[in-house]
Structures are given as structure tokens and as C-alpha cells.
């Protein structure tokens, strides 16, 4: 089911099916979906009162926070490498 290098993959996240259309491999899309599902389940365990919308937003906020921290760490590592190369 490929059209213009895009494929459609159906995944389950938080007990709902979603069809993802993109250029990534099916295994990559499934991995991403699995990680989102795990993060949602982890957050729900600590916050049982959250409805699905609030749970999804909290998951997105947590994931973006993790992403920004990793991005900062990456920039710091690049800076360290540059310093070593300059010496």
C-alpha cells in the first residue's frame, strides 16, 4: 500500500486504532506507537482520573520535555567534541 513513497500502517495506541501515513518504515512507526502507548500507560498509572484528551496532552508535554533535554545534551556533546578538536 505505497503511494508516492508513503505507506499506511495501522497501530493501536491506548486501546484505539490509528492509521499512520508516512515515509518511515512500518517497524519504525510501530516502535513509535508502542513508545507512545507505553508512556500513556505510565502516566495513566500515576493519574487515573485523567480523561483521554488530558492524558494525551500530558503525554505530549512529557515527551517534548524529554526531547528538549536530549537536544540540549546533544548540543553540549557537540560543543565538547568541537573543543577537543580545536585543542
Beta strands, then each sheet from edge to edge (+ up, - down):
strand 1: 2-3
strand 2: 6-13
strand 3: 16-22
sheet 1: 1+ 2- 3+
end
